[in-house]
């Protein structure tokens, strides 16, 4: 006689093992990444971060990355789309993404490297699931929309004084040579163009550069900031995390450019953006 419970147990174990092996086979990382991830979770345990609000966790984990080298194109590894992790070198996007993912893991009490991999996939891809290159949330405004829709965070731009902005987004589909995967896979261009069309048809809000200082009191430490740009076809030029400093002003924690390291701006956010002609405002997401 077949033992039904035993059979179900074997099926469950097989499913779990298969899921784990699939997760890892679709990921690219090194032992150094595992060690850095575990070191962040140790910081959380030592400081009892899980007991704090999510925005405070984001600040503490973000600060733990200060001094990390800026490294470009870290996600363009391998022959096909994978959940790539590189915690030893960060660009402006992977800095806030890694910080946000680690902070969510800490707050939810899920602190294994596997948990971190799942959270990175959840934050990086539309609907939380990696399919192929077009499923990655390439545009910050699309990421903002998806994260807000799924309740992971809240787009507070309008709430804190934002104004409606309409812009045609098409930078990737009109600059194919700048994107390795698009050059290698022309079939993806139409998919990206369709996504850009959706983004362009949505209503988004922004805080113009001249208005940032006046709404600064409504921005919280730990808010994720997308800096808008005047570049044609592009929504966001830079990203980072808001942090209120001892001067009472909101500053910007970010990975700046190649040759520099993760840092906090000496100038307040409003002054920092005013110093760059192509950066003209911000969008703001608050973690739930």
C-alpha beads as a LAMMPS data file, in Angstrom:
LAMMPS data file: protein, C-alpha beads

288 atoms
287 bonds

1 atom types
1 bond types

-500.0 500.0 xlo xhi
-500.0 500.0 ylo yhi
-500.0 500.0 zlo zhi

Masses

1 110.0

Atoms # bond

1 1 1 0.000 0.000 0.000
2 1 1 1.342 3.433 -0.931
3 1 1 1.760 5.853 1.972
4 1 1 0.050 9.016 0.739
5 1 1 1.677 11.268 3.350
6 1 1 5.127 9.937 2.505
7 1 1 4.486 10.462 -1.201
8 1 1 3.305 14.047 -0.651
9 1 1 6.366 14.733 1.503
10 1 1 8.688 13.486 -1.245
11 1 1 6.873 15.639 -3.820
12 1 1 7.173 18.697 -1.573
13 1 1 10.876 18.110 -0.942
14 1 1 11.507 17.648 -4.670
15 1 1 9.621 20.881 -5.452
16 1 1 11.627 22.833 -2.866
17 1 1 14.952 21.439 -4.109
18 1 1 13.968 22.134 -7.719
19 1 1 12.983 25.713 -6.848
20 1 1 16.250 26.317 -5.024
21 1 1 18.371 24.873 -7.833
22 1 1 16.419 26.916 -10.412
23 1 1 16.843 30.097 -8.380
24 1 1 20.594 29.642 -8.113
25 1 1 21.028 28.538 -11.736
26 1 1 19.395 31.799 -12.859
27 1 1 21.662 33.928 -10.680
28 1 1 25.194 35.252 -11.054
29 1 1 27.201 36.120 -7.940
30 1 1 30.449 35.324 -6.129
31 1 1 31.333 34.133 -2.664
32 1 1 32.341 37.714 -1.932
33 1 1 28.752 38.773 -2.603
34 1 1 27.478 36.119 -0.186
35 1 1 29.944 37.297 2.467
36 1 1 29.016 40.967 2.041
37 1 1 25.318 40.118 2.193
38 1 1 25.815 38.143 5.407
39 1 1 27.874 40.992 6.878
40 1 1 24.940 43.375 6.304
41 1 1 22.593 40.962 8.048
42 1 1 25.064 40.785 10.957
43 1 1 24.997 44.590 11.202
44 1 1 21.217 44.350 11.403
45 1 1 21.324 41.771 14.193
46 1 1 23.942 43.680 16.195
47 1 1 22.003 46.949 15.899
48 1 1 18.567 45.307 16.269
49 1 1 17.501 46.999 13.055
50 1 1 14.500 44.723 12.499
51 1 1 12.744 46.548 15.345
52 1 1 13.092 49.916 13.598
53 1 1 10.912 51.478 10.869
54 1 1 11.870 50.460 7.344
55 1 1 13.134 53.952 6.424
56 1 1 15.614 53.870 9.329
57 1 1 16.824 50.430 8.252
58 1 1 17.370 51.776 4.728
59 1 1 19.509 54.604 6.106
60 1 1 21.683 52.326 8.245
61 1 1 22.220 49.755 5.499
62 1 1 22.841 52.500 2.951
63 1 1 25.473 54.080 5.200
64 1 1 27.186 50.695 5.540
65 1 1 27.935 50.872 1.784
66 1 1 29.708 54.248 2.022
67 1 1 33.168 53.888 0.492
68 1 1 32.106 51.130 -1.922
69 1 1 33.462 51.665 -5.436
70 1 1 31.203 52.784 -8.268
71 1 1 31.192 50.087 -10.956
72 1 1 29.216 50.471 -14.192
73 1 1 27.335 47.813 -16.195
74 1 1 27.318 45.275 -13.355
75 1 1 23.996 43.802 -14.495
76 1 1 25.146 43.084 -18.055
77 1 1 26.912 39.813 -17.246
78 1 1 26.509 36.400 -18.837
79 1 1 24.982 35.398 -22.155
80 1 1 21.384 35.791 -21.026
81 1 1 19.370 37.671 -18.431
82 1 1 20.168 36.502 -14.896
83 1 1 19.609 37.780 -11.374
84 1 1 23.033 39.396 -11.144
85 1 1 24.458 40.413 -7.779
86 1 1 27.553 42.560 -7.278
87 1 1 27.736 43.979 -3.765
88 1 1 31.442 44.827 -4.039
89 1 1 30.836 47.442 -6.727
90 1 1 27.658 49.463 -7.211
91 1 1 26.170 51.921 -9.669
92 1 1 23.511 54.447 -8.668
93 1 1 20.674 52.003 -9.346
94 1 1 22.155 48.877 -7.759
95 1 1 23.117 50.925 -4.694
96 1 1 19.566 51.884 -3.785
97 1 1 18.198 48.546 -5.037
98 1 1 20.604 46.490 -2.909
99 1 1 19.971 48.690 0.111
100 1 1 16.200 48.426 -0.324
101 1 1 16.313 44.641 -0.830
102 1 1 18.514 44.052 2.225
103 1 1 16.326 46.349 4.326
104 1 1 13.151 44.527 3.322
105 1 1 14.775 41.177 4.148
106 1 1 15.813 42.486 7.560
107 1 1 12.393 43.929 8.334
108 1 1 10.685 40.682 7.292
109 1 1 13.090 38.481 9.255
110 1 1 14.334 36.707 6.128
111 1 1 18.090 36.973 6.342
112 1 1 19.709 34.301 4.196
113 1 1 21.494 34.971 0.916
114 1 1 18.744 33.039 -0.809
115 1 1 16.180 35.432 0.690
116 1 1 18.224 38.330 -0.660
117 1 1 18.302 36.803 -4.167
118 1 1 14.520 36.424 -4.124
119 1 1 14.091 40.033 -3.011
120 1 1 16.413 41.348 -5.719
121 1 1 14.349 39.532 -8.343
122 1 1 11.192 40.877 -6.720
123 1 1 12.405 44.479 -6.947
124 1 1 14.219 44.363 -10.277
125 1 1 11.608 42.832 -12.566
126 1 1 8.039 43.678 -13.554
127 1 1 5.602 41.858 -11.288
128 1 1 8.568 40.494 -9.336
129 1 1 9.406 37.788 -11.867
130 1 1 12.378 37.579 -14.206
131 1 1 11.548 36.346 -17.689
132 1 1 14.093 37.919 -20.005
133 1 1 15.817 41.242 -20.618
134 1 1 12.617 43.212 -21.369
135 1 1 11.100 42.076 -18.047
136 1 1 13.694 44.115 -16.165
137 1 1 12.354 47.493 -14.998
138 1 1 14.872 49.532 -16.978
139 1 1 13.263 52.953 -16.453
140 1 1 12.986 54.339 -12.920
141 1 1 9.512 55.708 -13.634
142 1 1 8.385 52.207 -14.682
143 1 1 10.003 50.801 -11.529
144 1 1 8.199 53.451 -9.475
145 1 1 4.877 52.513 -11.082
146 1 1 5.372 48.771 -10.537
147 1 1 6.579 49.067 -6.925
148 1 1 3.712 51.443 -6.101
149 1 1 1.161 49.156 -7.792
150 1 1 2.334 46.123 -5.811
151 1 1 2.324 48.016 -2.499
152 1 1 6.041 47.549 -1.862
153 1 1 6.439 51.313 -1.691
154 1 1 4.361 54.426 -2.310
155 1 1 4.965 57.070 -4.919
156 1 1 4.603 60.152 -2.676
157 1 1 5.690 62.691 -5.297
158 1 1 2.212 64.121 -5.860
159 1 1 1.393 64.039 -2.141
160 1 1 4.366 66.188 -1.173
161 1 1 3.670 68.837 -3.812
162 1 1 4.488 67.256 -7.147
163 1 1 3.252 68.540 -10.479
164 1 1 2.006 66.531 -13.455
165 1 1 4.691 65.723 -16.009
166 1 1 4.218 64.258 -19.481
167 1 1 7.209 63.143 -21.493
168 1 1 7.775 60.786 -24.396
169 1 1 10.070 57.995 -23.218
170 1 1 12.027 56.224 -25.963
171 1 1 15.711 56.492 -25.092
172 1 1 16.509 52.762 -25.142
173 1 1 14.736 51.964 -28.397
174 1 1 16.368 54.969 -30.092
175 1 1 19.861 54.278 -28.705
176 1 1 20.138 50.547 -29.303
177 1 1 23.912 50.662 -29.725
178 1 1 24.254 51.821 -26.108
179 1 1 22.692 48.596 -24.785
180 1 1 24.609 45.354 -25.231
181 1 1 21.566 43.076 -24.934
182 1 1 19.540 45.103 -27.424
183 1 1 22.377 45.007 -29.953
184 1 1 22.710 41.251 -29.545
185 1 1 18.932 40.605 -29.549
186 1 1 17.116 42.881 -32.040
187 1 1 13.846 41.108 -31.187
188 1 1 13.918 42.830 -27.767
189 1 1 13.775 46.311 -29.295
190 1 1 10.072 46.041 -30.149
191 1 1 9.327 44.784 -26.629
192 1 1 11.197 47.715 -25.093
193 1 1 9.453 50.168 -27.436
194 1 1 6.060 48.802 -26.313
195 1 1 7.038 49.309 -22.659
196 1 1 8.219 52.853 -23.427
197 1 1 4.849 53.586 -25.034
198 1 1 3.053 52.452 -21.864
199 1 1 5.293 54.613 -19.699
200 1 1 4.730 57.628 -21.934
201 1 1 0.939 57.268 -21.670
202 1 1 0.844 57.215 -17.857
203 1 1 0.469 60.206 -15.558
204 1 1 3.561 60.876 -13.481
205 1 1 4.371 63.665 -11.054
206 1 1 7.647 65.402 -10.315
207 1 1 9.084 68.077 -8.045
208 1 1 10.790 70.662 -10.297
209 1 1 14.281 71.656 -9.210
210 1 1 13.197 75.145 -8.127
211 1 1 10.584 73.656 -5.798
212 1 1 12.677 70.974 -4.030
213 1 1 13.827 73.189 -1.145
214 1 1 10.257 74.272 -0.402
215 1 1 9.001 70.678 -0.024
216 1 1 12.136 69.387 1.692
217 1 1 10.399 69.094 5.071
218 1 1 8.012 66.532 3.541
219 1 1 10.820 64.275 2.306
220 1 1 11.871 61.612 4.806
221 1 1 15.242 60.031 5.432
222 1 1 15.162 56.706 3.635
223 1 1 12.975 57.900 0.755
224 1 1 14.240 56.705 -2.624
225 1 1 14.929 59.561 -5.028
226 1 1 14.911 59.511 -8.820
227 1 1 16.459 62.645 -10.332
228 1 1 14.648 63.659 -13.510
229 1 1 16.494 64.812 -16.602
230 1 1 16.062 67.152 -19.538
231 1 1 17.666 64.574 -21.857
232 1 1 15.216 63.762 -24.657
233 1 1 13.512 60.377 -24.323
234 1 1 14.832 59.698 -20.831
235 1 1 12.989 59.965 -17.521
236 1 1 15.630 59.693 -14.791
237 1 1 19.346 60.484 -14.923
238 1 1 20.385 59.466 -11.413
239 1 1 19.077 57.730 -8.294
240 1 1 19.860 57.548 -4.592
241 1 1 18.483 57.816 -1.074
242 1 1 17.355 60.897 0.855
243 1 1 19.056 61.430 4.205
244 1 1 18.476 64.254 6.680
245 1 1 21.763 65.477 8.105
246 1 1 22.724 67.483 11.207
247 1 1 22.086 70.755 9.364
248 1 1 18.408 69.758 9.218
249 1 1 18.514 69.584 5.422
250 1 1 17.867 66.630 3.133
251 1 1 21.082 65.434 1.522
252 1 1 21.626 62.656 -1.022
253 1 1 23.276 59.277 -0.386
254 1 1 24.347 57.793 -3.719
255 1 1 26.901 56.112 -5.946
256 1 1 27.995 59.097 -8.103
257 1 1 30.099 58.184 -11.161
258 1 1 32.967 55.962 -12.281
259 1 1 36.089 56.697 -10.229
260 1 1 34.113 57.662 -7.131
261 1 1 32.607 55.804 -4.185
262 1 1 29.250 55.636 -2.446
263 1 1 28.925 58.844 -0.441
264 1 1 26.606 61.467 1.045
265 1 1 26.565 64.813 -0.724
266 1 1 28.111 67.732 1.153
267 1 1 25.428 69.976 -0.309
268 1 1 21.700 69.527 0.386
269 1 1 19.794 67.682 -2.356
270 1 1 18.243 70.872 -3.781
271 1 1 21.667 72.525 -4.142
272 1 1 23.258 69.358 -5.503
273 1 1 20.692 69.130 -8.319
274 1 1 20.921 72.857 -9.045
275 1 1 24.572 72.303 -9.914
276 1 1 23.764 69.981 -12.817
277 1 1 22.105 71.527 -15.878
278 1 1 20.612 68.242 -17.110
279 1 1 19.096 67.313 -13.729
280 1 1 15.858 69.238 -13.351
281 1 1 13.760 67.675 -10.584
282 1 1 12.912 64.568 -8.556
283 1 1 10.436 61.732 -8.100
284 1 1 10.088 60.204 -4.632
285 1 1 9.214 56.703 -3.458
286 1 1 8.616 55.853 0.195
287 1 1 9.080 52.258 1.342
288 1 1 6.058 50.564 2.928

Bonds

1 1 1 2
2 1 2 3
3 1 3 4
4 1 4 5
5 1 5 6
6 1 6 7
7 1 7 8
8 1 8 9
9 1 9 10
10 1 10 11
11 1 11 12
12 1 12 13
13 1 13 14
14 1 14 15
15 1 15 16
16 1 16 17
17 1 17 18
18 1 18 19
19 1 19 20
20 1 20 21
21 1 21 22
22 1 22 23
23 1 23 24
24 1 24 25
25 1 25 26
26 1 26 27
27 1 27 28
28 1 28 29
29 1 29 30
30 1 30 31
31 1 31 32
32 1 32 33
33 1 33 34
34 1 34 35
35 1 35 36
36 1 36 37
37 1 37 38
38 1 38 39
39 1 39 40
40 1 40 41
41 1 41 42
42 1 42 43
43 1 43 44
44 1 44 45
45 1 45 46
46 1 46 47
47 1 47 48
48 1 48 49
49 1 49 50
50 1 50 51
51 1 51 52
52 1 52 53
53 1 53 54
54 1 54 55
55 1 55 56
56 1 56 57
57 1 57 58
58 1 58 59
59 1 59 60
60 1 60 61
61 1 61 62
62 1 62 63
63 1 63 64
64 1 64 65
65 1 65 66
66 1 66 67
67 1 67 68
68 1 68 69
69 1 69 70
70 1 70 71
71 1 71 72
72 1 72 73
73 1 73 74
74 1 74 75
75 1 75 76
76 1 76 77
77 1 77 78
78 1 78 79
79 1 79 80
80 1 80 81
81 1 81 82
82 1 82 83
83 1 83 84
84 1 84 85
85 1 85 86
86 1 86 87
87 1 87 88
88 1 88 89
89 1 89 90
90 1 90 91
91 1 91 92
92 1 92 93
93 1 93 94
94 1 94 95
95 1 95 96
96 1 96 97
97 1 97 98
98 1 98 99
99 1 99 100
100 1 100 101
101 1 101 102
102 1 102 103
103 1 103 104
104 1 104 105
105 1 105 106
106 1 106 107
107 1 107 108
108 1 108 109
109 1 109 110
110 1 110 111
111 1 111 112
112 1 112 113
113 1 113 114
114 1 114 115
115 1 115 116
116 1 116 117
117 1 117 118
118 1 118 119
119 1 119 120
120 1 120 121
121 1 121 122
122 1 122 123
123 1 123 124
124 1 124 125
125 1 125 126
126 1 126 127
127 1 127 128
128 1 128 129
129 1 129 130
130 1 130 131
131 1 131 132
132 1 132 133
133 1 133 134
134 1 134 135
135 1 135 136
136 1 136 137
137 1 137 138
138 1 138 139
139 1 139 140
140 1 140 141
141 1 141 142
142 1 142 143
143 1 143 144
144 1 144 145
145 1 145 146
146 1 146 147
147 1 147 148
148 1 148 149
149 1 149 150
150 1 150 151
151 1 151 152
152 1 152 153
153 1 153 154
154 1 154 155
155 1 155 156
156 1 156 157
157 1 157 158
158 1 158 159
159 1 159 160
160 1 160 161
161 1 161 162
162 1 162 163
163 1 163 164
164 1 164 165
165 1 165 166
166 1 166 167
167 1 167 168
168 1 168 169
169 1 169 170
170 1 170 171
171 1 171 172
172 1 172 173
173 1 173 174
174 1 174 175
175 1 175 176
176 1 176 177
177 1 177 178
178 1 178 179
179 1 179 180
180 1 180 181
181 1 181 182
182 1 182 183
183 1 183 184
184 1 184 185
185 1 185 186
186 1 186 187
187 1 187 188
188 1 188 189
189 1 189 190
190 1 190 191
191 1 191 192
192 1 192 193
193 1 193 194
194 1 194 195
195 1 195 196
196 1 196 197
197 1 197 198
198 1 198 199
199 1 199 200
200 1 200 201
201 1 201 202
202 1 202 203
203 1 203 204
204 1 204 205
205 1 205 206
206 1 206 207
207 1 207 208
208 1 208 209
209 1 209 210
210 1 210 211
211 1 211 212
212 1 212 213
213 1 213 214
214 1 214 215
215 1 215 216
216 1 216 217
217 1 217 218
218 1 218 219
219 1 219 220
220 1 220 221
221 1 221 222
222 1 222 223
223 1 223 224
224 1 224 225
225 1 225 226
226 1 226 227
227 1 227 228
228 1 228 229
229 1 229 230
230 1 230 231
231 1 231 232
232 1 232 233
233 1 233 234
234 1 234 235
235 1 235 236
236 1 236 237
237 1 237 238
238 1 238 239
239 1 239 240
240 1 240 241
241 1 241 242
242 1 242 243
243 1 243 244
244 1 244 245
245 1 245 246
246 1 246 247
247 1 247 248
248 1 248 249
249 1 249 250
250 1 250 251
251 1 251 252
252 1 252 253
253 1 253 254
254 1 254 255
255 1 255 256
256 1 256 257
257 1 257 258
258 1 258 259
259 1 259 260
260 1 260 261
261 1 261 262
262 1 262 263
263 1 263 264
264 1 264 265
265 1 265 266
266 1 266 267
267 1 267 268
268 1 268 269
269 1 269 270
270 1 270 271
271 1 271 272
272 1 272 273
273 1 273 274
274 1 274 275
275 1 275 276
276 1 276 277
277 1 277 278
278 1 278 279
279 1 279 280
280 1 280 281
281 1 281 282
282 1 282 283
283 1 283 284
284 1 284 285
285 1 285 286
286 1 286 287
287 1 287 288
